[in-house]
Amino acid sequence: MKIVCAYFSRTGNTEKLIKTIGYALEQQGHTVAWEKIETVKKASRFGELKKDIHNYPGVFIGLMSSFLREYFLKTYHQTEEDILPLTYPDVSQFDRIIIGGPKWARISYPVARYIHSVKGLKGKNVASVSTFGGPPLRVFEIELIEKSTERILTQAGASVISHLGLSSGYHELGLMPLFRFISYIRFLKPVKEFIIGSAYSEPLLTSFCKTLGERDSPSLMDPRRHLGSTPLLDFEDPRIKNWGKTMP
Ligand SMILES: Cc1cc2nc3c(=O)[nH]c(=O)nc-3n(C[C@H](O)[C@H](O)[C@H](O)COP(=O)(O)O)c2cc1C
């Protein structure tokens, strides 16, 4: 199959994760094309935070109940950011599209602009990949990024077949001490046990690649959906083995 891996990565973590996935898919015999999404201007880390600060009350209030989360999910205004012209502005030639980016409260703004502006998403099988600094908190990390991404992908007419969200154990805004503390309270484990390359991440990565490689991948809404556990990643491949050794 022809697969395009489109990603934005400000500090390199999502890039390493999506490259691991792309190389694994190449090993399975698929043809992989790369789309590195780049912003027109490089803002400072706090400059990026400021652009979306109006959405933070909704994010935190939404943690109190699933009803409020659903409400904010349906009504929040997604911040976007200008991106440079794309190598593949129309993805209709591809069988699968993988879209990756960091979690910035919800979707990172360059990824949101990409989904909004790229042509040919309608009817396509799309999967999302994200990294975040904290441990895999079901609501604050996983649900916030995956449901928000699903919302705009569905609006673009895509069929969402899988998500993968993993911790990078890195936070540009200096929040790792807080996340380390939360990880001990919630999981009784340090964040490093959940990062890419950990025993926790391997079956998730394998499952994700398996779903991507299936010719008939049912959408997440489809009851036929099946996640297998056959190992398909060659963890001896040096590109995968060296993953994480040059983390920022
Ligand atoms: C503006 C901004 C908002 C962020 N929001 C979150 C967040 O909500 N949760 C989290 O765990 N990490 C958050 N992070 C940290 C990134 O998600 C994390 O470092 C990610 O792995 C970075 O990916 P990258 O290296 O591909 O850019 C945020 C970072 C920035 C700059």
Ligand as a Chemical Component Dictionary entry (heavy atoms), coordinates in Angstrom:
data_LIG
# 
_chem_comp.id                   LIG 
_chem_comp.type                 NON-POLYMER 
_chem_comp.pdbx_formal_charge   0 
_chem_comp.three_letter_code    LIG 
# 
loop_
_chem_comp_atom.comp_id 
_chem_comp_atom.atom_id 
_chem_comp_atom.alt_atom_id 
_chem_comp_atom.type_symbol 
_chem_comp_atom.charge 
_chem_comp_atom.model_Cartn_x 
_chem_comp_atom.model_Cartn_y 
_chem_comp_atom.model_Cartn_z 
_chem_comp_atom.pdbx_ordinal 
LIG C1  C1  C 0 2.140  24.817 23.856 1  
LIG C2  C2  C 0 2.399  23.440 24.400 2  
LIG C3  C3  C 0 1.365  22.725 25.016 3  
LIG C4  C4  C 0 1.596  21.434 25.513 4  
LIG N1  N1  N 0 0.556  20.760 26.106 5  
LIG C5  C5  C 0 0.788  19.539 26.640 6  
LIG C6  C6  C 0 -0.260 18.826 27.285 7  
LIG O1  O1  O 0 -1.422 19.240 27.313 8  
LIG N2  N2  N 0 0.043  17.633 27.865 9  
LIG C7  C7  C 0 1.320  17.116 27.834 10 
LIG O2  O2  O 0 1.557  16.051 28.412 11 
LIG N3  N3  N 0 2.311  17.739 27.176 12 
LIG C8  C8  C 0 2.071  18.924 26.581 13 
LIG N4  N4  N 0 3.091  19.576 25.925 14 
LIG C9  C9  C 0 4.380  18.875 25.746 15 
LIG C10 C10 C 0 4.461  18.162 24.378 16 
LIG O3  O3  O 0 3.246  17.549 24.036 17 
LIG C11 C11 C 0 5.531  17.067 24.393 18 
LIG O4  O4  O 0 6.759  17.585 24.801 19 
LIG C12 C12 C 0 5.672  16.418 23.015 20 
LIG O5  O5  O 0 6.309  15.185 23.133 21 
LIG C13 C13 C 0 6.442  17.319 22.071 22 
LIG O6  O6  O 0 6.479  16.712 20.807 23 
LIG P1  P1  P 0 7.504  17.218 19.679 24 
LIG O7  O7  O 0 8.894  17.001 20.225 25 
LIG O8  O8  O 0 7.216  16.313 18.517 26 
LIG O9  O9  O 0 7.237  18.645 19.399 27 
LIG C14 C14 C 0 2.895  20.848 25.408 28 
LIG C15 C15 C 0 3.925  21.566 24.792 29 
LIG C16 C16 C 0 3.689  22.844 24.294 30 
LIG C17 C17 C 0 4.828  23.599 23.632 31 
# 
loop_
_chem_comp_bond.comp_id 
_chem_comp_bond.atom_id_1 
_chem_comp_bond.atom_id_2 
_chem_comp_bond.value_order 
_chem_comp_bond.pdbx_ordinal 
LIG C1  C2  SING 1  
LIG C2  C3  SING 2  
LIG C2  C16 DOUB 3  
LIG C3  C4  DOUB 4  
LIG C4  N1  SING 5  
LIG C4  C14 SING 6  
LIG N1  C5  DOUB 7  
LIG C5  C6  SING 8  
LIG C5  C8  SING 9  
LIG C6  O1  DOUB 10 
LIG C6  N2  SING 11 
LIG N2  C7  SING 12 
LIG C7  O2  DOUB 13 
LIG C7  N3  SING 14 
LIG N3  C8  DOUB 15 
LIG C8  N4  SING 16 
LIG N4  C9  SING 17 
LIG N4  C14 SING 18 
LIG C9  C10 SING 19 
LIG C10 O3  SING 20 
LIG C10 C11 SING 21 
LIG C11 O4  SING 22 
LIG C11 C12 SING 23 
LIG C12 O5  SING 24 
LIG C12 C13 SING 25 
LIG C13 O6  SING 26 
LIG O6  P1  SING 27 
LIG P1  O7  DOUB 28 
LIG P1  O8  SING 29 
LIG P1  O9  SING 30 
LIG C14 C15 DOUB 31 
LIG C15 C16 SING 32 
LIG C16 C17 SING 33 
# 
